[in-house]
């Protein structure tokens, strides 16, 4: 498969032969000319995202410029071992430190952030004072915006778009159209646009729905770059097909396996991909955490599951946190990573897969989905050429590159 030289240059170092699969395909066949121009005239490579390769950890890494170990959001859920209850990690109170957007706003910059999912909006706008011209809203709740909470109101009328469905490509396109309009009308210094991965969960790169979305995405990128903005593109994670030849998901029901060996209630498996948008992945991902009540050791769990076909890694807390730069106080006793074609669930009875409706399961969370594109539409200055050449870039450096790194 052909691809633009900057991708080829770095991809030899990468784990996955295909990521970023969508961009590779559409760059090769000419479907995304505006992004191709960014690759050609600016800077483009493939970098490591944060682990686990889920939405919240990576958006928070990007928006804070720090690894998961620093900002603390290592999934959508963790287990509070004092109460043995799963705790949603999407509240702003669990985010450690401030976002780049908030710091810029405090220093007097005009900032705008638009997300597809509202859970992200709440964390991204932590500490952001929207009474002074800043804007922060989600397309999920676009019709509920108020000046008091979002810095903008009557969004549907202003943009001339209907409220997008929760499971639709319009949920992302709405974000982009709002961003373009805000850039034109308010000329913010910093604009953060975060999309949702419904399209990639639903369609493989070679399916028409994916191409339709990327063409629309590319058109938006073209309009953003035409507004004389430095445009940086990256992703929170990749995506892999995790179904067998018959189209059924390759699932390891880890809670059932552990219950059968160690007894019910002894261990708790948390699937940190779980959120309000489960219909397209059934809360199944490539990374889960296991906590033990104490009678069973992490070592016993690892010994029991490490050799299961489809499990790529089963790591104790210390090793997982060291390897993936994650916060120990929110890590399980054992972190489990699936192979690229497999996902891990809790108990079979606890997952609702009806939302897949005949689709192959495509999902993410593991190391095999942690390679992401990193594209800036302008050439790097000499200092950042050095940074790019001398270190292993992370996706959370994207703001730094966009703000400080271009000519
Ligand atoms: Zn997803």
Boltz pocket constraint, residues with backbone or C-beta under 6 A from the ligand:
constraints:
  - pocket:
      binder: B
      contacts: [[A, 55], [A, 197], [A, 201], [A, 281], [A, 364]]
      max_distance: 6.0
